Amino acid sequence: MSPTQPTDAELDVMIRARLAAIGIDLDQLPEGSTPDPETGSPGRDTALASLRGFVRSTILPLGAYQVATTGPADDLQALAQQVAAPALYPSIDITRQTR
């Protein structure tokens, strides 16, 4: 069974949650799709529509990306670069110690 595309409402919830996690509140934008005449800020509906379009057009291609390799030896070398997620400096990461 293939995954179904999320609805606009589901994407809105995900987008608002991700933005709230980094301190951005879309409720600060003017309601509707009309930009604020004083600041030029886009309307909330316009911003959400743009962000939904970005998510729909970007997430799947990024998720499907694979490093091009020519064989198993190359696969191991490419995968070795993905062992641990980057950490803030200074960090001690015992998974990256050489043997």
Gaussian input, Z-matrix of N, CA and C with variables (Angstrom, degrees):
# hf/3-21g

backbone

0 1
 N
 C     1     B1
 C     2     B2     1     A1
 N     3     B3     2     A2     1     D1
 C     4     B4     3     A3     2     D2
 C     5     B5     4     A4     3     D3
 N     6     B6     5     A5     4     D4
 C     7     B7     6     A6     5     D5
 C     8     B8     7     A7     6     D6
 N     9     B9     8     A8     7     D7
 C    10    B10     9     A9     8     D8
 C    11    B11    10    A10     9     D9
 N    12    B12    11    A11    10    D10
 C    13    B13    12    A12    11    D11
 C    14    B14    13    A13    12    D12
 N    15    B15    14    A14    13    D13
 C    16    B16    15    A15    14    D14
 C    17    B17    16    A16    15    D15
 N    18    B18    17    A17    16    D16
 C    19    B19    18    A18    17    D17
 C    20    B20    19    A19    18    D18
 N    21    B21    20    A20    19    D19
 C    22    B22    21    A21    20    D20
 C    23    B23    22    A22    21    D21
 N    24    B24    23    A23    22    D22
 C    25    B25    24    A24    23    D23
 C    26    B26    25    A25    24    D24
 N    27    B27    26    A26    25    D25
 C    28    B28    27    A27    26    D26
 C    29    B29    28    A28    27    D27
 N    30    B30    29    A29    28    D28
 C    31    B31    30    A30    29    D29
 C    32    B32    31    A31    30    D30
 N    33    B33    32    A32    31    D31
 C    34    B34    33    A33    32    D32
 C    35    B35    34    A34    33    D33
 N    36    B36    35    A35    34    D34
 C    37    B37    36    A36    35    D35
 C    38    B38    37    A37    36    D36
 N    39    B39    38    A38    37    D37
 C    40    B40    39    A39    38    D38
 C    41    B41    40    A40    39    D39
 N    42    B42    41    A41    40    D40
 C    43    B43    42    A42    41    D41
 C    44    B44    43    A43    42    D42
 N    45    B45    44    A44    43    D43
 C    46    B46    45    A45    44    D44
 C    47    B47    46    A46    45    D45
 N    48    B48    47    A47    46    D46
 C    49    B49    48    A48    47    D47
 C    50    B50    49    A49    48    D48
 N    51    B51    50    A50    49    D49
 C    52    B52    51    A51    50    D50
 C    53    B53    52    A52    51    D51
 N    54    B54    53    A53    52    D52
 C    55    B55    54    A54    53    D53
 C    56    B56    55    A55    54    D54
 N    57    B57    56    A56    55    D55
 C    58    B58    57    A57    56    D56
 C    59    B59    58    A58    57    D57
 N    60    B60    59    A59    58    D58
 C    61    B61    60    A60    59    D59
 C    62    B62    61    A61    60    D60
 N    63    B63    62    A62    61    D61
 C    64    B64    63    A63    62    D62
 C    65    B65    64    A64    63    D63
 N    66    B66    65    A65    64    D64
 C    67    B67    66    A66    65    D65
 C    68    B68    67    A67    66    D66
 N    69    B69    68    A68    67    D67
 C    70    B70    69    A69    68    D68
 C    71    B71    70    A70    69    D69
 N    72    B72    71    A71    70    D70
 C    73    B73    72    A72    71    D71
 C    74    B74    73    A73    72    D72
 N    75    B75    74    A74    73    D73
 C    76    B76    75    A75    74    D74
 C    77    B77    76    A76    75    D75
 N    78    B78    77    A77    76    D76
 C    79    B79    78    A78    77    D77
 C    80    B80    79    A79    78    D78
 N    81    B81    80    A80    79    D79
 C    82    B82    81    A81    80    D80
 C    83    B83    82    A82    81    D81
 N    84    B84    83    A83    82    D82
 C    85    B85    84    A84    83    D83
 C    86    B86    85    A85    84    D84
 N    87    B87    86    A86    85    D85
 C    88    B88    87    A87    86    D86
 C    89    B89    88    A88    87    D87
 N    90    B90    89    A89    88    D88
 C    91    B91    90    A90    89    D89
 C    92    B92    91    A91    90    D90
 N    93    B93    92    A92    91    D91
 C    94    B94    93    A93    92    D92
 C    95    B95    94    A94    93    D93
 N    96    B96    95    A95    94    D94
 C    97    B97    96    A96    95    D95
 C    98    B98    97    A97    96    D96
 N    99    B99    98    A98    97    D97
 C   100   B100    99    A99    98    D98
 C   101   B101   100   A100    99    D99
 N   102   B102   101   A101   100   D100
 C   103   B103   102   A102   101   D101
 C   104   B104   103   A103   102   D102
 N   105   B105   104   A104   103   D103
 C   106   B106   105   A105   104   D104
 C   107   B107   106   A106   105   D105
 N   108   B108   107   A107   106   D106
 C   109   B109   108   A108   107   D107
 C   110   B110   109   A109   108   D108
 N   111   B111   110   A110   109   D109
 C   112   B112   111   A111   110   D110
 C   113   B113   112   A112   111   D111
 N   114   B114   113   A113   112   D112
 C   115   B115   114   A114   113   D113
 C   116   B116   115   A115   114   D114
 N   117   B117   116   A116   115   D115
 C   118   B118   117   A117   116   D116
 C   119   B119   118   A118   117   D117
 N   120   B120   119   A119   118   D118
 C   121   B121   120   A120   119   D119
 C   122   B122   121   A121   120   D120
 N   123   B123   122   A122   121   D121
 C   124   B124   123   A123   122   D122
 C   125   B125   124   A124   123   D123
 N   126   B126   125   A125   124   D124
 C   127   B127   126   A126   125   D125
 C   128   B128   127   A127   126   D126
 N   129   B129   128   A128   127   D127
 C   130   B130   129   A129   128   D128
 C   131   B131   130   A130   129   D129
 N   132   B132   131   A131   130   D130
 C   133   B133   132   A132   131   D131
 C   134   B134   133   A133   132   D132
 N   135   B135   134   A134   133   D133
 C   136   B136   135   A135   134   D134
 C   137   B137   136   A136   135   D135
 N   138   B138   137   A137   136   D136
 C   139   B139   138   A138   137   D137
 C   140   B140   139   A139   138   D138
 N   141   B141   140   A140   139   D139
 C   142   B142   141   A141   140   D140
 C   143   B143   142   A142   141   D141
 N   144   B144   143   A143   142   D142
 C   145   B145   144   A144   143   D143
 C   146   B146   145   A145   144   D144
 N   147   B147   146   A146   145   D145
 C   148   B148   147   A147   146   D146
 C   149   B149   148   A148   147   D147
 N   150   B150   149   A149   148   D148
 C   151   B151   150   A150   149   D149
 C   152   B152   151   A151   150   D150
 N   153   B153   152   A152   151   D151
 C   154   B154   153   A153   152   D152
 C   155   B155   154   A154   153   D153
 N   156   B156   155   A155   154   D154
 C   157   B157   156   A156   155   D155
 C   158   B158   157   A157   156   D156
 N   159   B159   158   A158   157   D157
 C   160   B160   159   A159   158   D158
 C   161   B161   160   A160   159   D159
 N   162   B162   161   A161   160   D160
 C   163   B163   162   A162   161   D161
 C   164   B164   163   A163   162   D162
 N   165   B165   164   A164   163   D163
 C   166   B166   165   A165   164   D164
 C   167   B167   166   A166   165   D165
 N   168   B168   167   A167   166   D166
 C   169   B169   168   A168   167   D167
 C   170   B170   169   A169   168   D168
 N   171   B171   170   A170   169   D169
 C   172   B172   171   A171   170   D170
 C   173   B173   172   A172   171   D171
 N   174   B174   173   A173   172   D172
 C   175   B175   174   A174   173   D173
 C   176   B176   175   A175   174   D174
 N   177   B177   176   A176   175   D175
 C   178   B178   177   A177   176   D176
 C   179   B179   178   A178   177   D177
 N   180   B180   179   A179   178   D178
 C   181   B181   180   A180   179   D179
 C   182   B182   181   A181   180   D180
 N   183   B183   182   A182   181   D181
 C   184   B184   183   A183   182   D182
 C   185   B185   184   A184   183   D183
 N   186   B186   185   A185   184   D184
 C   187   B187   186   A186   185   D185
 C   188   B188   187   A187   186   D186
 N   189   B189   188   A188   187   D187
 C   190   B190   189   A189   188   D188
 C   191   B191   190   A190   189   D189
 N   192   B192   191   A191   190   D190
 C   193   B193   192   A192   191   D191
 C   194   B194   193   A193   192   D192
 N   195   B195   194   A194   193   D193
 C   196   B196   195   A195   194   D194
 C   197   B197   196   A196   195   D195
 N   198   B198   197   A197   196   D196
 C   199   B199   198   A198   197   D197
 C   200   B200   199   A199   198   D198
 N   201   B201   200   A200   199   D199
 C   202   B202   201   A201   200   D200
 C   203   B203   202   A202   201   D201
 N   204   B204   203   A203   202   D202
 C   205   B205   204   A204   203   D203
 C   206   B206   205   A205   204   D204
 N   207   B207   206   A206   205   D205
 C   208   B208   207   A207   206   D206
 C   209   B209   208   A208   207   D207
 N   210   B210   209   A209   208   D208
 C   211   B211   210   A210   209   D209
 C   212   B212   211   A211   210   D210
 N   213   B213   212   A212   211   D211
 C   214   B214   213   A213   212   D212
 C   215   B215   214   A214   213   D213
 N   216   B216   215   A215   214   D214
 C   217   B217   216   A216   215   D215
 C   218   B218   217   A217   216   D216
 N   219   B219   218   A218   217   D217
 C   220   B220   219   A219   218   D218
 C   221   B221   220   A220   219   D219
 N   222   B222   221   A221   220   D220
 C   223   B223   222   A222   221   D221
 C   224   B224   223   A223   222   D222
 N   225   B225   224   A224   223   D223
 C   226   B226   225   A225   224   D224
 C   227   B227   226   A226   225   D225
 N   228   B228   227   A227   226   D226
 C   229   B229   228   A228   227   D227
 C   230   B230   229   A229   228   D228
 N   231   B231   230   A230   229   D229
 C   232   B232   231   A231   230   D230
 C   233   B233   232   A232   231   D231
 N   234   B234   233   A233   232   D232
 C   235   B235   234   A234   233   D233
 C   236   B236   235   A235   234   D234
 N   237   B237   236   A236   235   D235
 C   238   B238   237   A237   236   D236
 C   239   B239   238   A238   237   D237
 N   240   B240   239   A239   238   D238
 C   241   B241   240   A240   239   D239
 C   242   B242   241   A241   240   D240
 N   243   B243   242   A242   241   D241
 C   244   B244   243   A243   242   D242
 C   245   B245   244   A244   243   D243
 N   246   B246   245   A245   244   D244
 C   247   B247   246   A246   245   D245
 C   248   B248   247   A247   246   D246
 N   249   B249   248   A248   247   D247
 C   250   B250   249   A249   248   D248
 C   251   B251   250   A250   249   D249
 N   252   B252   251   A251   250   D250
 C   253   B253   252   A252   251   D251
 C   254   B254   253   A253   252   D252
 N   255   B255   254   A254   253   D253
 C   256   B256   255   A255   254   D254
 C   257   B257   256   A256   255   D255
 N   258   B258   257   A257   256   D256
 C   259   B259   258   A258   257   D257
 C   260   B260   259   A259   258   D258
 N   261   B261   260   A260   259   D259
 C   262   B262   261   A261   260   D260
 C   263   B263   262   A262   261   D261
 N   264   B264   263   A263   262   D262
 C   265   B265   264   A264   263   D263
 C   266   B266   265   A265   264   D264
 N   267   B267   266   A266   265   D265
 C   268   B268   267   A267   266   D266
 C   269   B269   268   A268   267   D267
 N   270   B270   269   A269   268   D268
 C   271   B271   270   A270   269   D269
 C   272   B272   271   A271   270   D270
 N   273   B273   272   A272   271   D271
 C   274   B274   273   A273   272   D272
 C   275   B275   274   A274   273   D273
 N   276   B276   275   A275   274   D274
 C   277   B277   276   A276   275   D275
 C   278   B278   277   A277   276   D276
 N   279   B279   278   A278   277   D277
 C   280   B280   279   A279   278   D278
 C   281   B281   280   A280   279   D279
 N   282   B282   281   A281   280   D280
 C   283   B283   282   A282   281   D281
 C   284   B284   283   A283   282   D282
 N   285   B285   284   A284   283   D283
 C   286   B286   285   A285   284   D284
 C   287   B287   286   A286   285   D285
 N   288   B288   287   A287   286   D286
 C   289   B289   288   A288   287   D287
 C   290   B290   289   A289   288   D288
 N   291   B291   290   A290   289   D289
 C   292   B292   291   A291   290   D290
 C   293   B293   292   A292   291   D291
 N   294   B294   293   A293   292   D292
 C   295   B295   294   A294   293   D293
 C   296   B296   295   A295   294   D294

   B1=1.4505
   B2=1.5263
   B3=1.3072
   B4=1.4559
   B5=1.5272
   B6=1.3240
   B7=1.4684
   B8=1.5282
   B9=1.3212
   B10=1.4645
   B11=1.5210
   B12=1.3139
   B13=1.4597
   B14=1.5303
   B15=1.3202
   B16=1.4707
   B17=1.5292
   B18=1.3135
   B19=1.4658
   B20=1.5282
   B21=1.3170
   B22=1.4690
   B23=1.5232
   B24=1.3287
   B25=1.4704
   B26=1.5272
   B27=1.3362
   B28=1.4675
   B29=1.5234
   B30=1.3260
   B31=1.4667
   B32=1.5215
   B33=1.3313
   B34=1.4672
   B35=1.5233
   B36=1.3324
   B37=1.4710
   B38=1.5249
   B39=1.3344
   B40=1.4674
   B41=1.5313
   B42=1.3195
   B43=1.4686
   B44=1.5234
   B45=1.3239
   B46=1.4722
   B47=1.5271
   B48=1.3312
   B49=1.4714
   B50=1.5206
   B51=1.3335
   B52=1.4670
   B53=1.5266
   B54=1.3177
   B55=1.4645
   B56=1.5273
   B57=1.3272
   B58=1.4699
   B59=1.5238
   B60=1.3289
   B61=1.4656
   B62=1.5292
   B63=1.3320
   B64=1.4689
   B65=1.5296
   B66=1.3452
   B67=1.4571
   B68=1.5146
   B69=1.3219
   B70=1.4624
   B71=1.5215
   B72=1.3303
   B73=1.4613
   B74=1.5221
   B75=1.3292
   B76=1.4625
   B77=1.5215
   B78=1.3217
   B79=1.4631
   B80=1.5270
   B81=1.3159
   B82=1.4643
   B83=1.5263
   B84=1.3394
   B85=1.4647
   B86=1.5255
   B87=1.3345
   B88=1.4641
   B89=1.5310
   B90=1.3334
   B91=1.4664
   B92=1.5232
   B93=1.3322
   B94=1.4602
   B95=1.5137
   B96=1.3340
   B97=1.4592
   B98=1.5274
   B99=1.3202
   B100=1.4611
   B101=1.5215
   B102=1.3411
   B103=1.4677
   B104=1.5276
   B105=1.3093
   B106=1.4627
   B107=1.5278
   B108=1.3377
   B109=1.4617
   B110=1.5279
   B111=1.3272
   B112=1.4679
   B113=1.5216
   B114=1.3301
   B115=1.4685
   B116=1.5196
   B117=1.3401
   B118=1.4574
   B119=1.5178
   B120=1.3418
   B121=1.4649
   B122=1.5216
   B123=1.3318
   B124=1.4664
   B125=1.5199
   B126=1.3182
   B127=1.4584
   B128=1.5201
   B129=1.3185
   B130=1.4690
   B131=1.5305
   B132=1.3326
   B133=1.4678
   B134=1.5265
   B135=1.3172
   B136=1.4614
   B137=1.5234
   B138=1.3260
   B139=1.4652
   B140=1.5271
   B141=1.3371
   B142=1.4664
   B143=1.5240
   B144=1.3271
   B145=1.4660
   B146=1.5261
   B147=1.3230
   B148=1.4635
   B149=1.5247
   B150=1.3264
   B151=1.4648
   B152=1.5299
   B153=1.3270
   B154=1.4728
   B155=1.5245
   B156=1.3177
   B157=1.4654
   B158=1.5194
   B159=1.3234
   B160=1.4656
   B161=1.5241
   B162=1.3286
   B163=1.4686
   B164=1.5219
   B165=1.3227
   B166=1.4699
   B167=1.5221
   B168=1.3183
   B169=1.4638
   B170=1.5193
   B171=1.3233
   B172=1.4583
   B173=1.5189
   B174=1.3151
   B175=1.4603
   B176=1.5248
   B177=1.3318
   B178=1.4657
   B179=1.5273
   B180=1.3404
   B181=1.4673
   B182=1.5334
   B183=1.3273
   B184=1.4637
   B185=1.5186
   B186=1.3281
   B187=1.4575
   B188=1.5147
   B189=1.3235
   B190=1.4607
   B191=1.5283
   B192=1.3246
   B193=1.4672
   B194=1.5195
   B195=1.3252
   B196=1.4563
   B197=1.5194
   B198=1.3189
   B199=1.4508
   B200=1.5232
   B201=1.3235
   B202=1.4601
   B203=1.5265
   B204=1.3265
   B205=1.4625
   B206=1.5176
   B207=1.3283
   B208=1.4650
   B209=1.5160
   B210=1.3057
   B211=1.4545
   B212=1.5075
   B213=1.3522
   B214=1.4703
   B215=1.5272
   B216=1.3278
   B217=1.4714
   B218=1.5244
   B219=1.3189
   B220=1.4653
   B221=1.5230
   B222=1.3431
   B223=1.4610
   B224=1.5175
   B225=1.3239
   B226=1.4611
   B227=1.5200
   B228=1.3255
   B229=1.4668
   B230=1.5330
   B231=1.3224
   B232=1.4645
   B233=1.5214
   B234=1.3231
   B235=1.4576
   B236=1.5238
   B237=1.3211
   B238=1.4599
   B239=1.5272
   B240=1.3181
   B241=1.4603
   B242=1.5233
   B243=1.3223
   B244=1.4540
   B245=1.5246
   B246=1.3324
   B247=1.4610
   B248=1.5226
   B249=1.2985
   B250=1.4637
   B251=1.5306
   B252=1.2981
   B253=1.4659
   B254=1.5255
   B255=1.3293
   B256=1.4592
   B257=1.5285
   B258=1.3136
   B259=1.4619
   B260=1.5236
   B261=1.3077
   B262=1.4567
   B263=1.5186
   B264=1.3165
   B265=1.4524
   B266=1.5098
   B267=1.3058
   B268=1.4650
   B269=1.5246
   B270=1.2892
   B271=1.4567
   B272=1.5229
   B273=1.2888
   B274=1.4604
   B275=1.5147
   B276=1.3059
   B277=1.4554
   B278=1.5190
   B279=1.3135
   B280=1.4648
   B281=1.5247
   B282=1.3346
   B283=1.4639
   B284=1.5183
   B285=1.3200
   B286=1.4646
   B287=1.5269
   B288=1.3040
   B289=1.4575
   B290=1.5203
   B291=1.3192
   B292=1.4666
   B293=1.5125
   B294=1.2857
   B295=1.4678
   B296=1.4866
   A1=108.78
   A2=116.52
   A3=119.94
   A4=109.92
   A5=115.81
   A6=118.73
   A7=110.42
   A8=115.85
   A9=120.39
   A10=109.58
   A11=115.16
   A12=120.34
   A13=109.26
   A14=117.80
   A15=119.54
   A16=110.44
   A17=115.12
   A18=120.38
   A19=109.24
   A20=115.57
   A21=119.75
   A22=110.75
   A23=116.94
   A24=120.49
   A25=110.75
   A26=117.36
   A27=120.45
   A28=110.93
   A29=116.45
   A30=119.40
   A31=111.27
   A32=117.08
   A33=120.17
   A34=111.01
   A35=116.84
   A36=120.69
   A37=109.98
   A38=117.47
   A39=120.91
   A40=111.01
   A41=116.51
   A42=120.74
   A43=110.68
   A44=116.94
   A45=120.25
   A46=111.28
   A47=116.83
   A48=120.11
   A49=110.91
   A50=117.31
   A51=120.15
   A52=111.14
   A53=116.78
   A54=119.82
   A55=111.31
   A56=117.47
   A57=120.59
   A58=110.59
   A59=117.10
   A60=120.79
   A61=111.75
   A62=116.79
   A63=119.37
   A64=112.05
   A65=115.72
   A66=119.92
   A67=116.25
   A68=118.06
   A69=120.48
   A70=109.05
   A71=116.22
   A72=122.25
   A73=109.03
   A74=116.82
   A75=120.43
   A76=112.59
   A77=117.61
   A78=120.15
   A79=111.81
   A80=117.91
   A81=121.45
   A82=111.41
   A83=116.60
   A84=120.46
   A85=109.46
   A86=117.16
   A87=119.10
   A88=110.85
   A89=116.34
   A90=120.58
   A91=110.45
   A92=115.21
   A93=121.00
   A94=112.69
   A95=114.59
   A96=119.49
   A97=112.92
   A98=116.98
   A99=120.96
   A100=110.09
   A101=117.65
   A102=119.44
   A103=111.67
   A104=115.55
   A105=121.48
   A106=107.72
   A107=118.92
   A108=120.40
   A109=113.57
   A110=117.71
   A111=120.09
   A112=112.47
   A113=116.72
   A114=119.74
   A115=113.60
   A116=117.14
   A117=119.91
   A118=113.33
   A119=117.08
   A120=120.63
   A121=109.50
   A122=117.38
   A123=119.00
   A124=110.64
   A125=116.08
   A126=120.18
   A127=109.95
   A128=115.86
   A129=122.12
   A130=111.44
   A131=116.84
   A132=120.26
   A133=111.27
   A134=116.90
   A135=121.09
   A136=110.85
   A137=116.55
   A138=120.56
   A139=110.82
   A140=117.12
   A141=120.00
   A142=111.34
   A143=118.25
   A144=120.89
   A145=110.60
   A146=116.49
   A147=120.57
   A148=111.27
   A149=116.70
   A150=120.68
   A151=111.69
   A152=117.84
   A153=120.69
   A154=110.15
   A155=116.85
   A156=120.70
   A157=111.57
   A158=116.29
   A159=120.71
   A160=110.95
   A161=116.90
   A162=120.75
   A163=110.22
   A164=117.08
   A165=120.41
   A166=112.49
   A167=118.24
   A168=120.22
   A169=113.92
   A170=118.80
   A171=120.75
   A172=114.12
   A173=118.86
   A174=122.03
   A175=112.15
   A176=118.35
   A177=120.47
   A178=112.57
   A179=119.74
   A180=118.13
   A181=112.74
   A182=117.87
   A183=119.64
   A184=111.23
   A185=117.37
   A186=121.30
   A187=112.79
   A188=117.66
   A189=121.63
   A190=112.36
   A191=118.06
   A192=120.69
   A193=111.35
   A194=115.95
   A195=122.39
   A196=108.30
   A197=115.98
   A198=121.14
   A199=108.21
   A200=117.64
   A201=121.31
   A202=109.83
   A203=116.40
   A204=121.77
   A205=109.32
   A206=115.41
   A207=120.08
   A208=112.74
   A209=118.90
   A210=120.46
   A211=111.92
   A212=116.63
   A213=120.89
   A214=114.04
   A215=118.37
   A216=119.88
   A217=110.32
   A218=116.37
   A219=120.11
   A220=111.09
   A221=116.51
   A222=120.28
   A223=111.00
   A224=116.96
   A225=120.48
   A226=111.43
   A227=115.99
   A228=119.30
   A229=110.70
   A230=117.26
   A231=120.35
   A232=110.84
   A233=116.83
   A234=120.22
   A235=111.90
   A236=117.96
   A237=121.32
   A238=110.94
   A239=117.14
   A240=120.49
   A241=111.46
   A242=117.76
   A243=122.26
   A244=112.67
   A245=117.85
   A246=121.66
   A247=112.08
   A248=117.55
   A249=120.14
   A250=109.57
   A251=114.99
   A252=119.68
   A253=109.75
   A254=118.51
   A255=120.65
   A256=110.90
   A257=115.96
   A258=121.29
   A259=108.96
   A260=115.58
   A261=119.32
   A262=110.07
   A263=117.32
   A264=122.38
   A265=108.61
   A266=122.82
   A267=126.35
   A268=110.34
   A269=115.50
   A270=119.61
   A271=109.23
   A272=114.38
   A273=120.91
   A274=105.55
   A275=116.05
   A276=120.83
   A277=108.27
   A278=116.33
   A279=119.42
   A280=112.14
   A281=118.40
   A282=119.35
   A283=111.74
   A284=118.37
   A285=120.77
   A286=112.90
   A287=117.96
   A288=119.34
   A289=109.58
   A290=116.18
   A291=119.90
   A292=109.38
   A293=115.39
   A294=119.95
   A295=111.05
   D1=126.08
   D2=-179.26
   D3=-83.23
   D4=150.51
   D5=-179.83
   D6=-67.96
   D7=147.61
   D8=178.07
   D9=-92.15
   D10=151.25
   D11=178.11
   D12=-68.43
   D13=138.68
   D14=177.72
   D15=-68.73
   D16=151.56
   D17=177.11
   D18=-76.43
   D19=167.57
   D20=176.72
   D21=-59.52
   D22=-40.57
   D23=-179.37
   D24=-64.16
   D25=-40.73
   D26=178.72
   D27=-66.16
   D28=-40.85
   D29=177.14
   D30=-65.22
   D31=-39.39
   D32=178.21
   D33=-58.98
   D34=-42.81
   D35=179.06
   D36=-62.98
   D37=-45.29
   D38=-179.87
   D39=-63.85
   D40=-44.88
   D41=-179.07
   D42=-63.12
   D43=-46.95
   D44=179.58
   D45=-61.86
   D46=-40.06
   D47=179.62
   D48=-65.72
   D49=-44.33
   D50=179.76
   D51=-63.93
   D52=-42.12
   D53=178.94
   D54=-68.63
   D55=-38.86
   D56=178.47
   D57=-63.29
   D58=-33.33
   D59=179.94
   D60=-63.91
   D61=-25.46
   D62=178.46
   D63=-108.17
   D64=12.97
   D65=172.15
   D66=89.43
   D67=17.54
   D68=179.39
   D69=-104.74
   D70=126.08
   D71=-179.10
   D72=-113.15
   D73=109.85
   D74=-179.31
   D75=-67.26
   D76=-16.78
   D77=178.24
   D78=-68.56
   D79=-10.26
   D80=175.88
   D81=-76.37
   D82=-17.06
   D83=177.66
   D84=-79.11
   D85=155.13
   D86=177.57
   D87=-65.12
   D88=147.80
   D89=179.65
   D90=-66.05
   D91=156.20
   D92=175.47
   D93=80.08
   D94=-158.58
   D95=-176.89
   D96=-110.93
   D97=1.80
   D98=-179.74
   D99=-84.60
   D100=127.90
   D101=177.91
   D102=-66.31
   D103=154.33
   D104=176.83
   D105=-68.25
   D106=125.25
   D107=-177.54
   D108=-66.81
   D109=-27.17
   D110=-177.93
   D111=-82.94
   D112=-42.86
   D113=-174.49
   D114=-104.11
   D115=-19.39
   D116=-176.88
   D117=80.72
   D118=4.28
   D119=178.46
   D120=-61.57
   D121=138.74
   D122=179.58
   D123=-68.39
   D124=157.16
   D125=174.32
   D126=-67.83
   D127=156.81
   D128=-178.29
   D129=-57.58
   D130=-44.49
   D131=-178.96
   D132=-64.14
   D133=-39.13
   D134=178.43
   D135=-64.97
   D136=-43.83
   D137=179.84
   D138=-63.39
   D139=-45.20
   D140=179.25
   D141=-64.23
   D142=-39.80
   D143=178.53
   D144=-62.83
   D145=-41.61
   D146=178.30
   D147=-64.75
   D148=-43.49
   D149=179.36
   D150=-66.85
   D151=-37.11
   D152=175.75
   D153=-62.22
   D154=-43.23
   D155=177.90
   D156=-61.79
   D157=-41.57
   D158=178.16
   D159=-62.09
   D160=-47.21
   D161=-178.74
   D162=-62.34
   D163=-45.62
   D164=-178.08
   D165=-65.57
   D166=-31.99
   D167=-176.37
   D168=-94.04
   D169=-12.47
   D170=-173.18
   D171=-112.77
   D172=-40.52
   D173=-172.67
   D174=-62.64
   D175=-47.57
   D176=-178.18
   D177=-62.98
   D178=-47.50
   D179=177.37
   D180=-61.10
   D181=-38.65
   D182=178.08
   D183=-66.54
   D184=-40.25
   D185=179.61
   D186=-67.53
   D187=-27.27
   D188=-178.45
   D189=-88.10
   D190=-6.64
   D191=-177.05
   D192=-64.34
   D193=136.45
   D194=174.30
   D195=-134.58
   D196=142.95
   D197=178.00
   D198=-68.55
   D199=131.24
   D200=179.23
   D201=-72.38
   D202=129.44
   D203=178.09
   D204=-135.78
   D205=165.27
   D206=-179.78
   D207=-110.21
   D208=-8.33
   D209=179.76
   D210=-179.08
   D211=179.40
   D212=-177.24
   D213=-58.07
   D214=-37.12
   D215=179.97
   D216=-63.62
   D217=-41.86
   D218=177.51
   D219=-66.65
   D220=-36.27
   D221=178.68
   D222=-59.05
   D223=-44.52
   D224=-179.13
   D225=-63.66
   D226=-42.04
   D227=179.78
   D228=-65.64
   D229=-41.27
   D230=179.72
   D231=-67.02
   D232=-41.16
   D233=-179.56
   D234=-69.82
   D235=-29.03
   D236=-179.94
   D237=-62.66
   D238=-25.59
   D239=178.43
   D240=-74.51
   D241=-13.32
   D242=-175.50
   D243=-107.68
   D244=18.67
   D245=-173.81
   D246=-60.62
   D247=-49.24
   D248=-176.09
   D249=-132.66
   D250=146.10
   D251=177.44
   D252=-68.54
   D253=150.73
   D254=177.96
   D255=-60.05
   D256=146.72
   D257=179.06
   D258=-122.88
   D259=156.90
   D260=177.73
   D261=-66.94
   D262=143.37
   D263=178.50
   D264=-81.84
   D265=143.02
   D266=-8.44
   D267=-81.35
   D268=145.11
   D269=179.44
   D270=-140.72
   D271=155.72
   D272=174.44
   D273=-117.53
   D274=117.12
   D275=-176.96
   D276=-124.05
   D277=103.12
   D278=-176.09
   D279=-72.67
   D280=-15.73
   D281=179.28
   D282=-74.24
   D283=-15.75
   D284=-178.57
   D285=-102.62
   D286=4.53
   D287=-179.99
   D288=-68.11
   D289=140.30
   D290=178.17
   D291=-79.37
   D292=152.88
   D293=-177.96
   D294=-105.77

